[in-house]
């Protein structure tokens, strides 16, 4: 592809109107929002990405002399034209995204149909681009599948294949290549970019896909078969719980009379923090019991006393929770003083679930609970080391500056969450075989569903659907063919289109042919039709006598159509056309009555509970034949949320369940989702009532 002058391209990009469709519906507006999100996030990363590409090109070590010179020239040119490249890449990405979305519009069926299978050689020009995009596709397979499923729901499609997803990595990489070709004036530089693009040196597709999925979820686009409202029930419940907790906290902190607060130094925590910083730290950490009595007079206001009492209740809850591993309970107690200082400095600890100090306590308690479920976890467990490091981070920071600041807690939480992600990745790698099997099963089910929907639609609309033999053939054998075609589409692009065209051609072939030219076309097109039908039936290995009977009946039907008399009066031809239209309408109505849409059970709590499950949740299944109950961790959820794989917590597969089977277990009570309420929320909820009662009896006294 010849490179174009930069000035020419920049001028064209600036003056040509963007192919932006007028927003005439919420669907269009949502698509526009997705494009804007993707292009904006990519643009934020583009400068750093370009800098990395330049550095890689100029680092020509271990390159042949010819390749080295080409890389150096290309790197220097890109550095000089960096601004132009940024503009071109952003414009190309928006153009490619819009083009990919435009391709999703339904296309009219061509006539006559091209029944030749699309040769795989036609995709040779995509080989390099596909090979570069493949590692990104594998790394983000779940997010891409979920996004494709949501887009299919939004676009009213039964399925959206991976190569139809307009936001797949290949589109982003292809846009970069277009900008690169436009920037480079040397043909030898054209193939240099794509080999440099690999995970770690390209866009952060994980963040981009997560943002797109979140945008669709917030817009009410649920995954197939899931009620839209159910996805929000859990978050709505959490928000309501947080609102009730915040109301109780506000009443509790507001109980102090103003004079008493002023006498105790008001809300300024400086004197109290200074005194706490001067206290020696024991090996077991500072306990909050008795702290108010030990503090100098006038340093503890009602607000400070309430803060101490609430945190004391939180750490008492940890100490009394036998479900948390003992070594983790002891570890959490070491963080009492840093957490107190953080809460004294920022009351947001009590009101914000994402406050770093509160988040750290919740993470430690949850991980301690999980550690207790896995007896095989030893002292050298990487997660245990990560928990110890996080506590050491906040306690060391508190010793250095008189109180652990929010940055130290944020760093500890970030490191701990990174360890959890690494552990999840290791678990998924250990479960690679069952995950791969589950993905194949889900894709096969999605392909079968799409095939059944396509056949039903054609039988409801096509004029030739009145032929009983052909209709039965399509519902059975051709549904199998379409299922296989969907599974082959990734490796053989065009397989689905070919199978759909063959079905349309078959239905056309058995429709009445009142004119001589129609019969001539039928005779001319029959050999190609029969050939493609037989090739597909060979693919599904349908070789019994029933196949011979079907083709014999089809031949008789075609012969009858060709031999039928042509001397029909115009009035008779009109009457036949009207009758055919009436029969087609009756078929569509009968199909709608016979197969009403299956609505998801919005009111079924078991279905809603399954829909609300997240990876990492724990469930308890009742034992059988006198055996003890079994606790397992949800290790993996399929992209369409049809299959769930559970682990025993030691990176070993326990079993897998389909969505409906898991919902039945929950409905019958043979499975229970174990409480996932954060520890701080639970402890604060219990403490508010007790402290409010103390205030009513005589108030919280400041030391």
N, C-alpha and C positions, 0 to 999 in steps of 0.2 A: 504494500500500500504506500503510494508516494506521500512524502511529507508535504504539507501545505505551509505557505508562509505564515508566520505568527501574526503579522499585522492583518492579513486577510481574515484569518480565523477569529481574531479578537474583534474585528469590526463586524463580522457576520454574527457573532454571538451576541454582541451588544445591540445590534439593530433589528435582528429578526425577532418577531413576536414569539413568545413561548407558546408551545402547544398546550395551553392550559384550558381544559374544558370549563365551561360555565358551571358553577356550582348550583345545580337545580334540585338537589335532593340531599338528605342527610348522608346517604351512601357516598355521593361525590365529595361532600365536605369531609367525611372521614378519610377517604382515600387521599385527598389533598393534604390533610393533616399528617398522614403517614409519610407521604413524600417529603413534606417539610421537615418532619422529625429526622428521617433518615439522612437527608442531605445536610441538615444543620449539624448533626452529630459527626458525620463524615468530615465536614468542613473544619470542625474543631480539631480533628486529628491530622488533617492533611499536611499542615506545615511541618509537624514533627516527623510524619511519614516521609515527606520529601527530603528532609534533612538526613534521615537514615538511609534513604536510597542513594543520595549523593555520597555519603560516607562509604557505603558498600561498593559503589562504583570506583571511587578513588583508591580503595584498598585493593590493589591489583595483585597482591601476593599470590604466588602459586598459579599464575595465569600464563598462558603462552604469550609470546611477544605480540602477535597480531591481535589477540583478544585483549591484552593489556592496553594497547594503544586505543582500541575502540572504546573500552570502558572508561579510560581517562578522558577521552574527548567527550563522550556522552555525559560523564559526571560533571565536567566543567561547564558544558553547555546547559545542563539542567540547573546548575547553581546560578548561572547568569540569567536564565529565563524562569527562575522560580516563581515569580509572581504570575507570569503568563501560564505556567503549568497549573498553579492553584486555580486560576480562573477557568481554564479549560477542563480540568478534572471535575470541578463542581458542576459546570454546565453539562458536561458529558454524562455525569451521574444522574442529574435530574432528567435529562433527555432519555437515557436508557430506562429509568424507572417508569417514566410515562409511557414509553414504548412497550415495556413489558406488561404494564397494566392494560394498555389498549389491546394487546393480543388476547386478553381474557374475554373480550366481547364475543358473543356467539356469532359464528360465521355462517352464511347461508350454505346449504348443501349444494355442491356443484352437480350439474347434470350435463352430459353423462359423467358417471363417476369414474375416477381413476382407481382401478382395483389392484394396481401393482404394489407389492410391499415396498415400503421405503427402504432403499439399500443402506446398510450401515456405513458404506464408504462415503455416502453424502455428508457424513458428519466428521470427515477427516480434518476439516479446517478448525473444528472445535477441540481436537484432541489435546493440544497444548493448554488451552484455557481450562478444559475440564480437569486435567491433571493438576493444575495449580490450585483450582478451587476445591478439589476433592478433600484435602486435609481439613479445610475449614468446614466443609459439609459434614464430615465425620465428627469433628469436635463439637459442633453445635447442632447435631441431628435432632435432639429433642426439641430445642427452641424453634428450629425451622419447621418441624412437623406440626407443632402446636400453632405456629403462625399460619401455616398453610391450611390447617383445619379451620381456624377462625376466619380466614379470608374466604374459604369455601362457603361457610355459613353466611357470611355477609353478602356474598355474590350469588346466593341461592344455587350453589352447585353441590352435587352429591360428593364430589371429591376434587381436590386440587393437587395435582401431582407435583413432585419436587421440582421438576424442570419448568413448571408453570408458575412457581412462586416468584413474584416480581422482585422480592427482596433477598433472593438467594445470593451468596457471596460471589458467584460467577458474574452477576450484573455489575457489582461494585468493581471487581477486578477488570472486567471488560472496559468499563469507563476509564479506569486508570490507563489501560493500554491505549485506548483511543487518544487520550491527552498526550501520552508519551510519544506516539507516532507523530502527532501534530507538532510537537516541540522539536523533534529530532529531524535535521535535514540530511542525515546520513542513513542510508538503507542498512548499513551494517549494525546500526545501533538498535534497530527495531526489535530484534529478539532478545535484547539484554535485560529488559525489565522483568518479565514474568518469572524467570528463575529466582529472582531476588525476593519475590513475595511469598512469604511463608508465615505460619503462626509466630507471632512475636514481632514481625516486621510487616504489618498491614493494619487494616482497620480493626478496632475492637468489636468484632461481630457479636460477641456475647452481650455487650452493653446495648448495641443497636437493636438486636432482636428482642432483648428483654423490654426495651422501651416501646417497641412496636406492639408486642403482645400485651403490655400493660395498657397502652392506649386503646386497643380493641376491647380489652376486658372492662375498662372503665366506661366504654361506650355501650356496654351491655351485650357485646358479641361473645356468647358463651361457646364452649366447645360442643361439637355435635352430640345431640342426645342429652344435653344437660340443660336444666332450666336456668334462665338468665338470673332469676332472683336468688337461686340457691348459692351462686358464687359469692354473693354479697352478704349472706346471712351471718356467716361467722364474723366477718369484719364489723357488721352492724352490731352484733352482740358485744364484741369487744369495745366498740366505741361507747355503747350504753353503759357497760361496766365501768369504763374509765370515767365517764361523766358522773356516775353515782359516787365513785371513789373521790373524785375531785371535789364534789359538793361537800362530802363529809370532811375532807381535809380543810377546806376553806372555813367551814364552821368551827373546826377544832382550833385552827390557828387564830381565829378572830375572837376567841372567848376571853382573852386577857383584857382587863380594864386598862385604859390608857395610862392612868397615874402609875400603876404597878409596872407597866412596860417602861415608862420613862425612868422610874427609879432604878431599874435594872440595866440601864444603859441603852434602852431602845432596841432597835433591830440590828445595831452594829455588832458584828461578831468578832471584830478585831481583837478586843481584850481577851476574849475566850480562846480564840485561835492562837494568840501569842502564848497564853498559859499552856495550852495543849502542846505547842511546839517545844516548850521547855521541859516537858515531862519525859523521864527516861522510859525507853521502850523495853519491856521485858521480853523474854524469849517466846512467851506464849501470846504476845500481842496485848494491847490495852483493852480491858473490858469496860463496857459502858455502865455496868452496875456500880452505883455509888459515885459516879463521876460528878453529878450535880452537887453532892454534899462536899466533895473535895475541892471544887472550884472556888476561887476567891470570891468574897461577897461582892455583889453588884455586877458580876460578869455574865450571869445566866439569867436572861429575860424569860418571860413566858414562852416566847417563840422558840428560844434556844432550848428551854426545858422540854417543850413538846417535840422538837426535833430529836433530842436525845432519847426521849421515851419511845418515840416511834421506831427509831433505829434499834433500840434495845429489844423491842418486840420482834423486829425482823431477824436479828441474830439469835434470839431465843427460839424462834421458829426453826431456824437452821439447826441449832443444837438439838432440838427435840425431834427432828425429822429422821426417823430411823430408816427411811427409804433412801436417804443419801448415804453414799459410802462414807465410812468413818474417817478415812484419811482426808476426804474432801471437806467434810464438816470442820475438821481441825484447820484445814487450809483457809477456809472462808473466814473463820474467826480472826485470823491474822489481819484481815482487811478492815476491822472495825474502826480503828482510828482514822485511816485515810478516807473511808466512806463518810464518817461523821464530819470531817473537815470539808469534804466536798458538799455535803448537804447544808452545812452552816453557811458556806459561801453562796450556794445557789439552791433555793427552795424548789427549783424545777426538778430536783431529784424525785420529789414526791408526786409531782403532777405530770411528768413526761416519761412515758415508758421507754423512750429511746435515749434518756439521759445516760451518758457513758458509764457513770458509777453504778447506776441501777441496772444497766444492761450487763455489766460485768457480773454482778451478783446473780442475776437471772441465768446467765450462761453457766457460771460455775455450779449453781445448784442443779440445773438441768443435766449437765455433764456428770455431776456426782451421782445423780439418780440413775443415769444410764450405766455408769460404772458399776453400780450395785447390781444391775441386771446381768452383767457378764462376769461370772466368777473367774473366768480364765484371764481377765485383765491383770497383768503383773505390774511390778513397780517400775518397769522400764517402758511402759506404755507411752508412745509419743504424745498422746493427748494429756496424760498426767503431767508430763514435762512441760507442756504448753500451759497448763493451768498453774503450775508452780511459778513459771516465768511471769505470767500475767500478774499474780499477786506480788511477786518480788518487784515488778515494775512500779506498782503504785505505792508500795511501802518504802522503796528506796527513794522515790520522788518525794514522799512525805518527809523523810528524814532530811532531805537536802534543803528544802525551802520552807519548812514549817507546815506543810500540808499538801497532800497530793492534789495537783490541779487537774482541770478537765482534760488537758492534753495528754497527761500520763494515762488517765483512764481510757481515753480514746485510743491511744497506742496499744494498750493492753487488750482492749476489745478487738481491735483490728487484727492483732496477732492471733488471738484466740479463734476468731472467725476464720482466718486463713488456715489454721490447723484443722478446723472442722471441715472446711472445703476439701483440704487435702485428704482427710480421712474418708469423706464421701467419695472422692475420686478413686481412692484405693479400693473402697468397697465395690464400686461399680466395675472396676477393672477385674476384681476377683469374681464378680458375678457376670462376666462378659458373656459366657455361654448361655445362661438362662435369659439374659437381657436380649441377646441376638435372636433367640428362639421366640421370645415374646414379641419382638418387633416384627418378625416374619409373620407370626400369627395375626397381629393387628393389621398389618398391611394386606394380608390375604382377606381378612374380614371386610376391610374397607373396599377392596377391589370387588368383592362379591356384592356388596351393597350397591356400589356404583353400577355394576353390570345389571342387577335386577331393576334398578331405577331407570336405566337407559332402555331396556327392553319394554318395560311397562309404558314408558312415555311413547315409544314408537308404536306399540300396539294400540294405544289410545288415539293416535293421530293418523296413522298411515291408512291409505285407501285399501291396500291389500291385506289388512289385518283380519279381514273376514274369512280368510282361508284357514280352516281349522287345523290342517296338518302343519302349515307354516307357523301359525301362532303357537302350537304346542312345541314345535321344534325350537322356536326362539326362546320360549320360557325355560326350556330344559338345556338343550345342547348349546345354543348360542349364548346363553347366560354363562355357561362354563367357558366358552371361547372368549367372551369379553372380560371375564375374571382373569384369565391367563394374559390377555392383551394388556390389562392394567399393570400386572406384575412385570411384564416385559418392557413396558414403556421406557423405563430408565435406561435400559441397554439398547433397546430398539425404538428410538423415537419415531412416532408415526404408527405404531402398532394399533393403538386404540382407534385412531382415525380410520385405518384400513378396515378394522373389524366393524366399525359403525357404518362405514360406507357399504360394506358387503351386506349388512342387514337392511339398509335402506334400499339397495338395489334388489335384494330378494323380494322385499315387500312390493316394490314397484313392478317386479316381473309377474306377480300373480294378480295384479289389479286388472280390471277389464280393459281391453284394448279395442276401442270402437273404430279406430281409423287405421288405414292400411300402413301409413308411415310409422305409427306406433308399433305395429306388428313387425315391420321390417327392422326397426331398432331393437326390438326384443330378440329377434333371431340373430342379429349381429352381436348383441352383447351377452348372449347366453354362454358361449364358450368361456369367456373371461370370468363370468360370475361363477359357473360351476367349478372352474379351476381354483378360484380363491376360497370357495366354500370347502372344497376337498382338502386344500392345504391346511386350513384352520382346523378341520375335523381330525386331520392326522396329528396335529399338535396336541389335541386333547385325547388322542388315542381312542377315538370312537370307531371301532372296527367291526361291530356285530351286524347281524342280519337286519336289525332295525334301521341301520343307515341305508342299506340297499332298498328297503321298503319306502323310506322317505324320498329318496331320489326317484324311485319309480312313480310315486304319487306326484312329485313335482313335475316330472316329464309329462304325465297325463294332463296335468293342469295347464302347462304351457302349450301342449298340443291342442287342447280344447280352445284356448284363447286364440290360437292362430287359425283354427278351422271355423270359428264362429262366423255366421253370416255377417256381411258388411252392409247389406242394403237396408239399413235402418232409417226410418223416416226421421227428419230433424226433430219432430215432436217426441218421438220415442227416445232419441239420444238425450234430449233435455230431461225427459222423465227418468232415465237411467242415472244421469248425473245428479239429479235431485235426490233420488233414492240412495245413491252412494253417500251423499253428504249427510242424509238423515241417519244412515247406519253408523257413520263415523261419529256423529254427535252422540248417538245412543251408546256406542262403545265407551266414549270418554266419560259419559255420565255413569255407566255401569262400573267402570273402573274406580271412579271417585267414591261410589257407594260401597263397593266391595272392599276397598282398601282405604278406609278413612285414615287421616293422619294420626299417628300415635303420639299423644301428648305425654311429655315427661311428667311423672307424678309429683307436682309441685308440693303437695301437702305431705309427702312421705318423709318422715324424719330420718329414716334409714338412708334413703337416697341422698338427702341433703348432708348427712353426716359423712358419707363416702365422698361426696363432691368437695367437702371442706377439708379432707385429709391432705396433709402435705408430707413431703419426703422427710423422714426422720421421726414421724409420729410412732408411738408405741401402742400396740393393741394386746389384749389378753383374750385368748381363745379357751373356751371351756374344755377340760380334759374328757377323754372318752374311756369307757370301761374302767372307771375308778381311778384313772390317772390324774395327776395334778394339772391345774390350769397352765397354759403355756403363754409366756410373754414373748412377743416378737416385734421387731422394728421394721417399719415400712422403708425398705431400702431403695425402691425404684417405682416410678409411676410411668406408664407408657404415655407417649405424646397425646393420644386421644383419650386418655384416662379410661381405657377399657380393661387394662390388666394391671395388677399390683403384685410386686414381688416382695416377700417378707424375708428378713434375715434373723438369725438367732443372736445378732449383735457381734458375732465373731467373724464377720465377712464370709459367712457360709449361707447358702440358700436354705431357707426353711421350707417354703412352699410359695406358690403363686395362686392368685384368685382373680376371676373375672369380676367386673364391676357389679353385675347383678347378683352374683354368688356372695360377694362380700356384703352387699346391702341386705341380703337375706339373713346372713349370720347376725348382723346387727339388729335386724328386725326381730329375730327369734330370741335374741339374748344370749346366743352362744358365743358372741364376740362383743367386746367392750373396748371403746377408745379410752385409754387411760388419760387421766386429767393432765392437761397441758398448761394449766394456769400458771403464769410466772410466779416465782416464789415471793418477790417483793409485793406484787399486787395482792396475793393471798394473805401475806402477813399484815399488810397495811389495813386490809379490810377487817381483819379480826381485831387489830389494835385500836381502830377508830372508836368502835363501840365501847371498849373498855376504858379508854382515856376520856371519852365524853362522859361516861358515868362517874369517873373520878372527879372531873371538873364539877359535875352537878352536886357531888357530895361535899366538896370543899375546895375544889380548884387544884390545879397543879402548882405546887409551891416552888418558887425560885430559890436557889440556894443563896 
